[in-house]
Amino acid sequence: MTDTTIRVGQVYVACHPLDEGRRIRITEYEGYSDARVVDADTGKRPRWILTAQLHASATTRQGKPRRSGYALEQETAAPQPADEAIEATTPVAEQSSASTDLDQVLRIVAAWCAGANDGDDVDADDLAWQLERAGYPLPDIPEDDEDRAPDQ
């Protein structure tokens, strides 16, 4: 799957074998580290979960089956752009947007750190993937710069 954006209406299935295919549906998501979900079949049990638990695939990047979290089972239709005119961005709006962007990046990193500390099967590639999925891809580092310290 190429587009792994979390959207309202998506259905995810539990990766843990003992969960017997429990399915959840996204009911609220505002682009941060948590999403509101309900049981996909009954619509009951509303709760918040960390988006770090939501995966595009039931397998890791190394091809191993995931043992935790939820894998995307059913994608929703992509949202259509609004017909309203886009207002010009003011410097204050840009600052607010930058603050919101930083907040979202920090929430993603915090959720990833919490997962890593809790023993979830996550690594740095998962963090990079989460950031890219949210629209914050890591910059490419030229190979000759990889061994240099950041302040050089």
C-alpha positions in Angstrom: 0.0 0.0 0.0 1.4 3.4 -0.9 -0.8 5.7 1.1 -0.8 4.9 4.8 -2.4 7.9 6.2 -4.7 7.3 9.1 -8.3 8.3 8.3 -11.7 8.0 9.9 -13.5 4.9 8.8 -10.4 2.7 8.4 -10.6 -0.8 9.8 -7.6 -2.4 11.5 -7.2 -6.0 12.6 -5.3 -7.1 15.8 -1.8 -8.6 15.0 -1.5 -10.6 18.2 -2.5 -14.3 17.5 -4.5 -14.6 20.8 -6.7 -11.6 19.9 -8.4 -13.8 17.3 -8.7 -11.2 14.6 -10.3 -8.4 16.8 -11.1 -5.5 14.5 -11.3 -1.8 15.3 -12.6 1.1 13.3 -11.2 4.7 13.5 -13.9 7.1 14.5 -11.8 10.2 15.3 -8.3 11.3 14.3 -6.8 14.8 14.2 -3.3 14.0 13.1 -1.7 13.5 16.5 -0.4 10.5 18.4 -3.8 9.0 19.3 -7.0 8.0 17.6 -10.4 7.2 18.9 -11.6 3.7 17.9 -14.6 1.4 18.4 -15.1 -2.3 17.8 -15.5 -2.5 14.0 -18.3 -5.1 14.1 -20.4 -3.8 16.9 -19.5 -0.1 17.2 -19.1 -0.6 20.9 -16.1 -0.1 23.3 -15.1 3.5 22.3 -11.5 4.2 23.4 -8.3 6.1 22.6 -5.3 4.2 21.3 -1.8 5.4 20.3 -1.4 5.7 16.5 2.0 4.0 16.9 -0.1 0.8 17.3 -1.6 1.2 13.9 0.5 -0.4 11.1 0.0 -0.5 7.3 1.0 -4.1 7.2 0.8 -7.2 9.4 4.5 -7.8 8.8 7.5 -5.8 9.9 9.9 -4.2 7.4 12.1 -7.4 7.9 9.2 -9.5 6.8 8.4 -11.0 10.2 4.7 -11.2 11.4 3.8 -8.5 13.9 2.9 -9.7 17.3 1.4 -6.4 18.6 -0.7 -3.5 17.4 -3.2 -3.5 14.6 -2.7 -3.9 10.8 -4.8 -2.0 8.2 -7.5 -4.2 6.9 -9.8 -1.8 5.0 -8.8 1.5 3.5 -11.3 4.3 3.2 -11.8 6.6 0.2 -9.3 9.5 0.1 -10.9 12.8 1.3 -11.9 15.2 -1.5 -10.4 18.7 -1.4 -12.7 21.4 -0.2 -14.2 23.8 -2.8 -13.5 26.8 -0.6 -10.8 29.2 -1.6 -7.6 28.9 0.3 -6.7 32.1 2.2 -3.2 33.6 2.0 -1.0 32.5 4.9 0.1 35.3 7.2 3.3 35.2 9.3 1.3 34.6 12.4 -0.5 31.6 10.8 2.9 30.3 9.6 4.2 30.5 13.2 1.1 28.7 14.5 1.5 26.1 11.8 5.2 25.6 12.7 4.2 25.2 16.3 1.5 22.7 15.4 4.0 20.8 13.1 6.6 20.6 15.9 3.9 19.5 18.4 2.8 16.7 16.0 6.4 15.5 15.4 7.1 15.5 19.1 3.9 13.5 19.8 5.0 10.9 17.2 8.5 10.7 18.7 7.0 10.4 22.2 4.6 7.6 21.2 7.5 5.8 19.5 9.7 6.2 22.6 6.9 4.9 24.8 6.5 1.9 22.5 10.2 1.2 22.5 10.4 1.5 26.3 7.4 -0.9 26.7 9.2 -3.5 24.7 7.1 -3.2 21.5 8.7 -4.5 18.3 9.8 -1.1 17.1 13.0 0.3 15.7 14.3 3.5 14.1 12.8 2.5 10.8 9.4 2.5 12.4 9.9 6.0 13.7 11.0 7.2 10.3 8.0 5.6 8.7 5.6 7.2 11.2 7.1 10.6 10.6 7.0 10.1 6.8 3.4 8.9 7.0 2.5 12.1 8.9 4.1 14.2 6.2 7.5 14.8 7.9 10.0 12.7 6.0 13.6 12.6 7.3 16.1 14.4 5.1 18.5 12.4 3.1 22.0 12.4 4.4 24.8 12.1 1.8 27.0 9.1 2.4 30.2 11.2 2.9 28.4 13.2 5.7 27.2 10.1 7.7 30.4 9.9 9.8 30.5 13.6 10.6 29.2 15.0 13.8 26.0 17.2 13.4 27.8 20.4 14.5 30.6 20.2 11.9 
